[in-house]
Amino acid sequence: MVTKKDKRHSGYITPAAIVSKKDLEKYNLVIDRFYDDWLNYRDGFRDWFRDFKLIKRIGGKIKCRMYPELIEKRLRMNLKQKKLLKRRITMKNRRKFF
């Protein structure tokens, strides 16, 4: 089974049917999938150094040499997100006990 995430990243979409499913079966019609990169447009913006809401692993020696200031910022934002995650977990566990 294909997950929603896999469908979004593949770029292939199935257009919505205008007629009912009974009519599709009755007249033996098939809705073909086609490639549409517009749905994946925002995924290109979620780059490894721009989206600071996720904790991301930094890899690749070329990237490290090319953007040292972005690497430092990425590491700081990873630490910040780890602290926030730890804070959320402790607050969640505190609420369970009270």
C-alpha positions in Angstrom: 0.0 0.0 0.0 1.3 3.4 -0.9 1.2 6.0 1.9 0.1 9.6 1.6 3.7 10.8 1.9 4.9 8.5 -0.9 2.2 9.8 -3.1 3.0 13.4 -2.4 6.7 12.9 -3.1 6.2 10.9 -6.3 4.6 13.8 -8.1 2.0 11.6 -9.8 -1.7 12.5 -9.1 -5.0 11.0 -10.0 -7.6 13.7 -11.0 -10.9 13.7 -9.3 -13.7 11.9 -11.2 -16.6 14.1 -12.4 -18.9 11.2 -13.1 -20.0 8.6 -10.6 -18.1 5.4 -10.0 -21.0 3.3 -11.4 -20.7 5.2 -14.7 -16.9 4.6 -14.8 -17.5 0.9 -14.4 -20.5 0.8 -16.8 -18.6 2.5 -19.7 -15.3 0.9 -18.8 -13.5 4.2 -18.3 -10.1 4.6 -16.6 -8.7 7.7 -15.0 -5.0 7.9 -15.8 -2.5 9.3 -13.4 -0.2 12.0 -14.6 2.9 13.8 -13.4 2.3 17.1 -11.7 5.3 18.7 -10.0 3.2 21.6 -8.6 2.0 19.5 -5.7 5.7 18.9 -4.8 6.5 22.6 -5.1 6.6 23.3 -1.4 8.8 20.3 -0.6 11.6 22.0 -2.5 11.5 24.8 0.0 12.0 22.5 3.0 15.7 22.4 2.5 18.2 21.1 5.1 19.2 24.5 6.3 16.0 26.5 6.0 13.4 24.6 7.9 14.3 24.9 11.6 11.3 23.1 13.0 12.7 19.7 12.5 15.8 18.1 14.0 17.9 17.2 11.0 21.1 15.3 10.6 23.8 17.2 8.8 25.7 15.1 6.3 27.9 15.5 3.4 31.4 17.0 3.4 30.7 19.3 0.4 27.8 21.0 2.2 29.9 21.5 5.3 32.6 23.2 3.4 30.3 25.3 1.3 28.1 26.8 4.0 29.9 26.9 7.4 27.7 29.7 8.8 24.5 27.7 7.9 25.9 24.6 9.5 26.5 26.5 12.8 23.0 27.8 12.7 21.6 24.4 11.9 23.4 22.9 14.9 22.1 25.7 17.2 18.5 25.2 15.9 18.8 21.4 16.4 19.9 22.0 20.0 17.0 24.4 20.5 14.5 21.9 19.1 15.9 19.2 21.3 15.5 21.4 24.4 11.9 22.2 23.4 11.1 18.6 22.8 12.5 17.6 26.2 10.5 20.4 27.8 7.3 19.2 26.1 7.8 15.6 27.2 8.5 16.6 30.9 5.4 18.9 30.9 3.3 16.0 29.4 4.6 13.6 32.1 3.9 16.1 34.8 0.3 16.4 33.8 -0.2 12.7 34.0 0.8 12.6 37.7 -1.5 15.5 38.8 
